[in-house]
């Protein structure tokens, strides 16, 4: 069967002088027409003047940092976090919800801007797929957003590889800084899922080819430099943070920074444009900021501080999405991003789906890259109720931070009224502010208006936001508090390497930082097979890294691969272009 084109055929017409670009019309199968507005028109709808736009074509642009300066005196909007239960490998609709909520608030005559992360090419061509929402709650131009956009990810990748090259060159050229090659933390980066680069040997060959040593690659989206891009407040702040990146140590144990090898300025120069947020548009023509792209299970998993600040200055409601479940994405958002930015959230939306609760019952095994089992689409109220424990724990996790909580039931077409009713009935026993069913995927902003009203009501309540832990307690105590309070661990075990580095960081006075936990996103525990709400487990912490430029310490649990591999049948096998250069198979 021949595929229908997503684009309307070109119609010959007389050329007429135009004062502005003609909107492009995109047609998706079984969906209404999506009319893209010129990005200047989208920006103007929230008060962004043309002088603050740096266009990349007709339908996307960067925002000048001068815009942020111009908003300092303006009253700030409400700050909304969108997170979820522990997700299935397919996701539960956080991006759809964030976009749908912004469109619904706009329909209610409120200014709203969704701030989301830029997808990594590793996920797009691997098994995760596009990161621009779906159905009638998407971001456009979606092909650009999922591929190169304005080149931010490539700039981060290039700057990181430049740093690694300068570091190895310093060692090769007589090692004037007395760098201990066995202590190097800085890795080279890629934006593709490639398991063969996790561990590599470099400098092989003749003496002129470099000094041999073992190292590895990491995902550009998961590295410290991407986190710096997301947490920086200005050019000056970014330059400072890059200069403070610890790349390794001398043989006497002193830190070696990017400033030490005189490459911090060059790295900052490569990120000069990448620090500026990108503005795109939703299915309904409202603005959406897409900036930064770190992974939630390995790094921060949130949009940039600059994007959020601009959104807060322009809108009544700024909606910031964070990666994966509340146990990792929201916890890092609160303890790292909010601490760094000083912005306090007004409410949190936690997304749940019938499908996710069924998975957490333990009756179904969902594997990324494989079709969903047919049985999961059949009505099963019992499975929904037995998987409810995960939602219960994730709501508790949000309440620890003392913010109002709104539950969003993201409805899929297979969900039945009895299954939805079962969730509502069980939720009555929990400490949340309100519940709303969202049908943003099928109905756009109209389908999320009940959620929008619930969020508006929640924002009227006082938020007594607090952090989970103070910074001046020992590293291991911070880790214990996260693992026990948020994951539900009974005990935390530490490897000898973790203990050694903990003592070293304390000696170097680098321990007064928040913790960025690395763990699986598929379970509250470290074991992806343990669903629901695991009890009585020991949470192992194997290693630590210091990310002083980003402003946190990374703690690694077991069984997490920093550089993912490709599945047996990657999504990239379906992506192509047609004879007119239009991309096919991406969605």
C-alpha positions in Angstrom: 0.0 0.0 0.0 1.4 3.3 -1.0 2.1 5.8 1.8 0.2 9.0 1.8 2.4 12.1 1.8 2.5 14.2 4.9 2.7 17.3 2.7 0.1 18.7 0.3 1.2 18.7 -3.3 2.4 22.1 -4.6 -0.2 24.0 -6.6 1.0 26.3 -9.4 0.0 29.9 -8.7 0.8 33.3 -10.1 3.7 35.0 -8.2 2.5 38.0 -6.3 4.6 40.4 -4.2 4.3 39.3 -0.5 5.0 41.4 2.6 5.6 38.3 4.7 6.2 34.5 4.2 3.1 32.4 3.3 2.4 29.8 6.1 3.3 26.2 5.3 0.4 23.7 5.6 1.3 20.3 7.0 -1.2 17.5 6.8 -1.0 14.4 9.0 -3.1 11.3 8.4 -6.3 11.4 10.4 -5.4 14.7 11.9 -6.6 18.2 11.0 -4.4 20.6 9.1 -1.5 22.2 11.0 -0.8 25.7 9.7 2.7 27.0 10.6 2.9 30.7 11.3 6.0 32.7 10.6 8.1 32.6 13.8 8.1 36.4 14.2 4.3 36.2 14.4 4.4 33.5 17.0 7.0 35.5 19.1 4.9 38.6 18.8 1.9 36.8 20.4 3.8 36.8 23.8 5.4 40.2 23.4 8.8 39.3 21.8 9.9 42.1 19.5 11.7 41.3 16.3 15.0 42.8 17.5 15.3 39.9 20.0 14.9 37.2 17.3 17.7 35.6 15.4 15.8 33.6 12.7 16.9 30.2 11.3 14.6 30.2 8.3 10.9 31.1 8.5 9.7 28.8 11.4 12.4 28.7 14.0 14.6 31.2 15.7 17.0 31.8 18.6 16.2 34.4 21.3 18.8 37.0 22.1 20.0 37.1 25.7 19.2 40.8 25.5 15.6 39.7 25.8 16.3 38.2 29.2 17.8 41.5 30.4 14.8 43.5 29.2 12.5 41.3 31.3 14.2 41.7 34.7 11.8 44.3 36.0 8.6 42.4 34.8 6.4 40.4 37.1 7.1 36.7 36.9 4.6 34.1 36.0 3.8 30.8 37.7 6.4 28.1 37.4 4.9 24.6 36.7 6.9 21.3 36.6 5.6 18.4 34.5 6.9 15.0 35.6 5.4 11.4 35.7 5.2 8.1 37.3 7.9 5.6 36.6 7.4 5.2 32.8 7.2 2.4 30.5 9.9 2.3 27.8 7.5 4.1 25.5 7.0 7.2 27.8 3.7 8.3 29.3 3.1 11.6 27.6 5.0 14.3 29.6 5.8 16.2 26.4 2.3 15.9 25.1 1.0 17.1 28.5 3.4 20.1 28.7 2.5 21.2 25.2 -1.2 20.5 25.7 -1.3 22.4 29.0 0.3 25.5 27.4 -2.2 25.4 24.5 -5.2 24.9 26.9 -4.1 27.9 29.1 -3.8 30.0 25.9 -7.4 29.0 25.1 -8.4 30.3 28.5 -6.9 33.7 27.6 -3.7 33.2 29.7 -0.2 33.6 28.3 1.6 30.3 28.6 4.9 28.9 27.3 6.1 25.3 27.4 9.8 24.8 27.9 11.0 21.4 26.7 14.4 19.7 26.0 15.8 19.1 22.5 15.8 15.4 21.5 19.1 13.6 21.1 19.9 12.0 17.8 20.7 8.8 19.7 17.1 8.4 20.7 15.6 9.5 17.4 17.6 7.0 15.4 17.7 4.4 18.2 14.5 3.2 19.9 13.0 6.1 21.9 11.8 8.1 18.9 10.8 11.7 18.4 10.7 14.1 21.4 8.2 16.6 20.1 4.9 15.3 21.4 2.3 13.7 19.3 -1.2 13.9 17.8 -2.6 17.4 18.2 -0.1 18.3 20.9 3.2 18.6 18.9 6.0 21.1 18.3 6.8 22.3 14.8 8.8 22.2 12.6 9.1 18.8 14.1 11.6 17.3 11.6 14.0 20.1 12.4 13.4 19.9 16.1 14.3 16.1 16.1 17.4 16.5 14.0 19.8 19.4 13.8 17.4 22.3 14.8 19.9 25.2 15.2 23.0 23.1 15.9 23.1 23.3 19.7 23.9 19.6 20.3 26.6 19.7 17.7 28.2 22.7 19.3 28.3 21.0 22.7 29.7 17.8 21.1 32.4 19.7 19.3 33.4 21.8 22.3 33.7 18.6 24.4 35.8 16.9 21.9 38.0 20.0 21.5 38.6 19.9 25.3 39.6 16.2 25.2 42.0 16.8 22.3 43.7 19.7 24.1 44.0 17.6 27.3 45.7 14.7 25.6 47.9 17.0 23.6 49.1 18.6 26.8 50.2 15.2 28.1 51.8 14.3 24.7 53.7 17.6 24.6 55.9 17.0 27.6 53.0 17.0 30.2 54.0 20.4 31.8 51.1 20.2 34.2 52.1 16.7 35.5 48.7 15.2 34.7 48.0 11.7 35.9 46.7 9.9 32.8 44.9 7.4 35.0 42.9 10.1 36.7 41.3 11.7 33.5 37.6 12.3 33.8 37.1 14.1 30.5 35.7 11.8 27.7 35.1 12.4 24.1 31.5 12.6 23.0 29.0 11.4 20.4 25.3 12.0 19.8 24.7 8.5 18.5 23.9 5.4 20.5 27.1 3.3 19.9 27.9 0.7 22.5 31.3 0.0 20.7 32.6 3.4 22.0 31.9 2.8 25.7 35.5 1.6 26.2 38.3 2.4 23.7 42.0 2.5 23.5 43.6 5.7 22.0 47.0 6.8 21.0 47.9 3.4 19.5 50.4 3.2 16.7 53.7 5.0 16.4 55.1 7.5 19.0 53.8 10.4 16.9 50.2 9.1 17.2 50.0 9.9 20.9 50.3 8.3 24.3 48.3 5.0 24.6 45.6 4.9 27.3 42.1 3.5 27.8 39.2 5.9 27.8 35.6 5.9 26.4 32.9 8.1 24.8 29.8 9.4 26.4 26.5 10.8 25.0 26.9 14.5 24.4 23.4 15.1 25.9 24.6 13.4 29.2 27.9 15.2 29.7 28.8 18.0 32.0 29.0 20.5 29.2 25.4 20.0 28.3 24.5 20.5 31.9 26.5 23.8 32.0 24.5 24.9 28.9 21.3 24.2 30.8 22.3 25.8 34.1 24.1 28.9 32.9 22.5 32.3 33.4 24.6 34.4 31.0 27.6 34.4 28.8 29.8 35.3 31.8 28.3 32.5 33.9 28.8 30.0 31.1 32.4 31.1 30.6 33.1 30.7 34.4 31.5 27.3 34.6 33.4 26.0 31.6 36.7 27.2 33.1 35.9 25.4 36.4 35.3 22.0 34.7 37.6 19.4 36.4 39.1 17.2 33.6 41.4 15.1 35.8 44.1 15.4 38.5 47.9 15.9 38.7 50.1 13.1 40.1 49.9 15.0 43.4 46.1 15.0 43.4 45.4 18.6 42.4 42.5 19.3 40.0 43.2 20.0 36.3 40.6 22.3 34.8 39.8 23.4 31.3 41.3 26.8 32.4 44.5 25.0 33.2 45.0 23.8 29.7 43.8 27.2 28.3 40.9 25.9 26.2 38.0 27.2 28.3 37.7 30.3 26.2 37.7 28.3 22.9 34.9 26.1 24.3 32.9 29.1 25.3 33.3 30.6 21.9 31.9 27.4 20.3 28.8 27.7 22.5 28.2 31.4 21.9 25.0 30.7 19.9 24.1 27.5 21.6 23.4 29.3 24.9 20.5 31.2 23.3 17.1 29.4 23.6 15.2 28.2 20.5 11.6 29.3 19.9 9.3 27.1 17.9 5.5 26.7 17.8 2.9 24.2 18.9 0.2 22.6 16.9 -2.0 25.6 17.7 0.6 28.2 16.9 1.5 29.1 20.5 5.2 29.6 21.3 7.4 26.7 22.7 11.0 27.0 23.9 13.2 24.1 23.2 16.7 24.3 24.7 19.3 22.0 26.2 18.9 18.2 26.1 20.4 16.2 28.9 19.1 12.7 29.8 17.1 12.5 33.0 18.4 9.1 34.1 22.1 10.2 33.7 22.1 14.0 33.9 19.6 16.7 34.6 16.9 16.0 32.0 15.5 19.5 32.0 15.2 22.6 29.7 17.6 25.5 30.4 17.4 28.0 33.2 17.6 30.8 30.6 14.6 29.4 28.6 12.6 29.1 31.8 13.5 32.6 33.0 12.5 34.2 29.7 9.2 32.2 29.7 8.5 33.3 33.3 9.1 37.0 32.3 6.8 36.7 29.2 3.9 34.6 30.4 1.4 33.9 33.2 2.5 30.3 33.3 5.8 28.8 32.4 5.6 25.0 32.0 8.9 23.1 32.4 9.1 19.4 31.5 11.7 17.1 33.2 12.9 13.7 32.2 11.3 10.4 33.2 9.7 9.8 36.6 9.5 12.0 39.7 12.1 9.9 41.4 14.9 11.1 39.1 13.7 13.9 36.9 11.7 15.9 39.5 14.2 15.2 42.3 17.1 16.7 40.2 14.9 19.6 39.0 14.2 20.5 42.6 17.6 19.8 44.2 19.9 20.9 41.4 18.1 23.2 39.0 15.9 25.1 41.4 18.9 25.5 43.8 21.2 26.8 41.0 18.6 29.2 39.6 16.9 30.3 42.8 13.5 29.9 41.1 10.8 28.2 43.3 8.1 26.1 41.6 4.5 27.0 42.2 3.0 23.5 41.3 3.9 20.1 39.9 1.9 18.1 37.4 2.4 14.3 37.6 1.4 12.4 34.5 0.1 8.9 34.8 -1.4 6.5 32.2 -3.5 3.4 32.5 -0.8 1.6 30.5 1.9 2.5 33.0 -0.1 1.3 36.0 -0.9 -2.0 34.2 2.8 -2.5 33.7 3.6 -1.8 37.4 1.1 -4.6 38.3 3.8 -7.0 37.2 1.4 -8.7 34.7 3.1 -7.3 31.6 6.6 -7.1 30.3 7.2 -4.2 28.0 10.4 -4.0 26.0 11.5 -1.0 24.0 11.7 -1.7 20.3 9.0 -4.4 20.5 5.3 -4.0 19.9 3.1 -3.6 23.0 1.4 -6.9 24.0 -2.2 -7.0 22.8 -3.4 -8.0 26.3 -2.4 -4.6 27.7 -5.1 -2.9 25.6 -7.9 -5.0 27.1 -9.8 -3.7 30.1 -8.1 -4.8 33.3 -9.2 -2.8 36.3 -7.5 -5.2 38.7 -4.1 -4.6 37.0 -4.6 -0.9 37.2 -5.3 -1.1 40.9 -2.4 -3.4 41.6 0.0 -1.0 39.8 -1.3 2.0 41.7 1.5 1.7 44.3 4.0 3.3 42.0 1.8 6.4 41.5 1.3 6.5 45.3 5.1 6.6 45.9 5.8 9.2 43.2 3.1 11.5 44.6 4.7 11.1 48.0 8.1 12.1 46.4 6.6 15.3 45.1 5.0 16.1 48.5 8.4 15.9 50.2 9.2 19.1 48.4 6.1 20.8 49.7 4.6 21.9 46.4 0.9 21.6 45.3 0.4 18.5 43.1 -2.0 18.0 40.2 -2.5 14.5 38.8 -2.9 14.3 35.0 -4.4 11.1 33.7 -3.1 11.1 30.1 -5.8 9.2 28.3 -5.0 6.8 25.5 -7.7 5.7 23.0 -7.8 2.1 24.5 -8.4 3.3 28.1 -11.9 2.5 29.3 -14.2 4.5 31.6 -13.9 1.8 34.3 -10.1 2.0 34.3 -10.1 5.8 34.5 -12.7 5.6 37.3 -10.5 3.2 39.2 -7.6 5.7 39.2 -9.8 8.5 40.4 -11.3 6.4 43.1 -7.9 5.3 44.5 -6.5 8.9 44.2 -9.1 10.1 46.7 -7.0 8.6 49.5 -3.8 10.5 48.5 -2.5 13.9 49.4 -3.0 15.7 46.1 -4.7 19.0 45.1 -6.7 17.9 42.1 -7.1 15.3 39.3 -7.8 15.9 35.7 -8.1 13.7 32.6 -6.2 15.1 29.6 -6.9 14.2 26.0 -4.4 16.6 24.5 -3.1 14.0 22.0 -6.5 13.6 20.3 -8.1 17.0 21.0 -5.2 19.5 21.4 -5.6 22.4 23.8 -9.4 21.8 24.1 -8.7 18.3 25.5 -6.4 19.7 28.2 -8.6 22.5 29.5 -9.7 20.5 32.6 -6.0 20.1 33.4 -5.4 23.8 32.8 -8.2 24.8 35.2 -6.8 22.4 37.8 -3.3 23.8 37.5 -4.6 27.4 37.7 -6.4 26.5 40.9 -3.4 24.8 42.4 -1.2 27.8 41.7 -3.4 29.9 44.0 -2.3 27.8 46.9 0.9 28.7 48.8 3.9 26.7 47.9 6.2 26.0 50.9 8.9 24.6 48.7 12.0 23.1 50.4 15.0 21.1 49.3 15.5 17.4 50.3 18.9 18.0 51.9 21.3 20.8 52.9 24.6 21.0 51.0 26.9 21.0 54.0 26.2 17.4 55.0 28.6 14.6 53.9 28.3 13.2 50.3 27.2 9.8 51.5 24.4 11.3 53.7 23.0 13.1 50.7 23.0 9.9 48.7 21.3 8.0 51.5 18.6 10.7 51.8 17.8 10.5 48.1 17.9 6.7 48.0 15.8 6.1 51.1 13.4 9.0 51.0 12.8 9.1 47.2 13.5 5.6 45.9 12.3 3.7 49.1 15.6 1.8 49.7 16.1 0.1 53.0 19.9 0.4 52.9 22.6 2.0 50.7 25.8 0.3 50.0 29.0 2.0 48.8 31.9 0.5 46.9 35.5 1.0 47.9 36.0 3.4 44.9 33.0 5.5 45.9 34.4 5.7 49.5 37.8 6.7 48.2 36.5 9.4 46.0 34.1 10.7 48.7 37.1 11.2 51.0 39.1 12.8 48.2 36.4 15.3 47.3 36.0 16.2 50.9 39.8 16.8 51.2 39.7 19.0 48.1 36.7 20.9 49.5 34.5 19.8 46.5 31.9 18.1 48.6 29.6 21.0 49.2 27.5 20.3 46.1 24.1 18.6 45.3 24.0 15.0 44.0 23.1 14.0 40.5 22.1 10.3 40.7 22.6 8.0 37.8 20.1 5.1 37.8 17.6 3.2 35.7 14.5 5.2 34.8 12.4 2.0 34.6 12.1 1.3 38.3 12.1 3.2 41.6 15.0 0.8 42.5 18.3 0.3 40.7 16.8 -2.9 39.1 14.7 -2.2 36.0 12.8 -5.4 36.5 11.4 -4.4 39.9 8.0 -2.7 39.2 5.4 -1.0 41.3 6.8 0.2 44.7 9.8 -2.0 45.7 10.5 -2.5 49.4 13.4 -3.8 51.4 16.1 -3.4 48.7 19.7 -2.4 49.0 20.7 0.5 46.7 24.3 0.2 45.5 26.4 3.2 44.7 29.5 2.2 42.7 31.3 5.4 41.8 31.4 9.2 42.0 32.4 11.9 39.5 32.9 15.6 40.1 31.2 18.1 37.8 32.2 21.4 39.4 31.4 23.5 36.3 27.8 22.2 36.3 27.8 22.5 40.1 27.0 18.9 41.2 28.5 15.5 42.1 27.4 12.5 40.0 26.8 9.3 41.9 26.5 6.1 39.9 24.3 3.1 40.8 24.7 -0.3 39.2 23.6 -1.4 35.7 23.4 1.9 33.9 25.1 2.4 30.6 26.3 6.0 30.1 26.4 5.4 26.3 23.3 3.4 25.1 23.5 0.9 22.3 21.2 0.4 19.3 18.3 -2.1 19.4 18.2 -5.0 17.0 16.0 -3.0 14.7 16.7 0.8 15.2 14.1 3.4 14.3 16.7 4.9 12.0 16.1 2.0 9.5 12.8 3.6 8.6 14.0 7.2 8.1 14.6 8.4 4.5 14.0 11.3 2.2 11.8 11.3 -0.9 12.5 12.7 -4.4 11.6 16.2 -3.2 13.9 16.1 -0.2 11.1 15.6 2.4 11.9 13.4 5.4 9.8 10.3 5.7 9.6 7.6 8.5 10.6 9.9 11.3 7.1 9.8 12.9 
